[in-house]
Amino acid sequence: MTAAGSWQDALVGGAVMAPREVPRARSVLALLAGFAAGEGVPASPAGLLDYDVVEAFCVRGCAGRASSTRGTYRSVLYQLAGQVHGEPGQRATPFAGAKAPAPYSLAERADLAAAARAQRDPGRRSSALAMVVFGVGAGLRPGELAALRGSDVIRGGGRVVVHVAAGGGRAVPVAPAYAGRAAGLARRAGGGFVFRAGPADRGYKNFVNNFAGRLAWDPGAPSLSMGRARSSFICDHLAAGTPLRTLLAISGILEAESLARYARHVPGMTASKAALRARWRTGAIR
């Protein structure tokens, strides 16, 4: 391993991030290194992760990329730069983030459940219902749903809790409206997979979405999307005034600011990142 590789690995290893985010951090750091080399910047931690260099990379070096992508790159690099230089003197002008998909309305959720139950094949019916129940009811990501086993869903103390192993692990109480169905799906799965039982390439990026696209779906029902289902879960909690620390823990989201893209869909809820950050720090409900 080269000296440069050593300090880069040490920086990424010292950052507080979920395991699934480590490869992205390494990739972004490599892109920054390539940009910096072309600009004659020394390949050292202090030189490469100078905040001005990071800004130049995000603004000029990534000019052809989406604003949300550039914002993600900056966030990753600022986290690494903070280990070398401390916090920046002032926060950079943010790039616009990608908008969260709109949550499903109550009527749409009923239509989704009806369309899922209408699947003739029992396996397809069960998996379609799992997308609705564990998406809207527990906010699971597609990969988390694909890995979910019946034994990961626990019933006790008057509630149903999903244990997610990814990202360091978290326990998600299922929304009451979906708790009974979640427990039933888990019971039928036993120790096997809740979604698409049997052998399958569960690491495939579009495993869940491809399944949804092949369902016999009622033309009058909204399309089945894990993105919209997860957005529904998060927006429900924002609307209900769930403390942000709790919401971050059960959703697997790392920063309060990341909730801004969902807050735009909640009437009366501020979408200001600064306000969300302050609410997280103080523990305020509203």
Protein Blocks (a to p, Z undefined) as FASTA:
>chain_A
ZZklmmmmmmmmmpccdfklmmmmmmmmmmmmmmmmmnopacbfklmmgmklmmmmmmmm
mmmpcfklmmmmmmmmmmmmmmmnopafbdcdddddddddddddfklmmmmmmmmmmpmb
lklmmmmmmmmmmmmmnopafklmmmpcfklpcceehiacdddfeghiaaddddfklmmm
mmmmmmmnmmmcfbhgajddfkbmklmmmmmmmpccdfkbccddfklmmmmmmmmmmmno
pafklmmmmnopabfklmmmmmmmpghiafbfklmmmmmmnopaZZ
